[in-house]
Amino acid sequence: MTIARADKGTLDKSVHPIEKILLLHPVIASVKDEDGLRAVLRTHCPVVFVLFGSVLTIADIVKTLKDDGRIVFVDVDLVDGFSTKPVVIDFLTQHTQADGVLSSKSLMVKRAKTVGLLAIHRLFLVDSFSYNNVPKQVAISGADAIEILPGCMPRVISWVREDTDLPLIAGGLVCDKQDVISALGAGAVAIASSNRDVWQM
């Protein structure tokens, strides 16, 4: 994996590799379609979450971003034609240049770690049950980082921050500068958004 940014050498070598990546820029661009893919290439966001594609197109999508020097994570839950079986991770490893994956499924995250990809566990916190289940899910997956959705809940971000030492990303419904400031202030290392105005921050 290459971190093709001028400030990479200033990062603390004792920090986990994924945290080094997230510290490059606190805003991660989430890309949902081809139009978003073209738009992100006009930004300086070094980290991109790919939230679309199919088994036929994902390699080209990743290559487009990697050729532009981006660090690329693929949400394996959202790629058409992929199953929820670990062989999907093996496919990504062998047929794409992806740096890592995102998934809400512990088994997929765990497999990504096994094959040497960076792995982000996406957690949808919709009620107290899903919140209380976070430590168990993370223990099973062995994720490098977690993304909590929706990311516009500073109080919940601070609660999760107290429960884990993993880097925390706030994603979903992060719509403006105040959302970004609130999420980072509550303990998130970075935020992920498909809002192009947020990408420019």
QUIVEN-V999036 format. One record per helix or strand of 3 or more residues. SS is the DSSP state (alpha for helix, beta for strand). FROM is the first residue (numbers start at 1). LEN is the number of residues. Records with the same first field share a line. If there is no record, write none. Layout:
SS: FROM-LEN / FROM-LEN
This chain:
alpha: 6-5 / 17-7 / 34-7 / 58-10 / 87-9 / 106-9 / 128-5 / 134-8 / 154-10 / 177-9 / 196-4
beta: 27-5 / 47-4 / 71-5 / 100-4 / 118-7 / 145-5 / 167-5 / 190-4
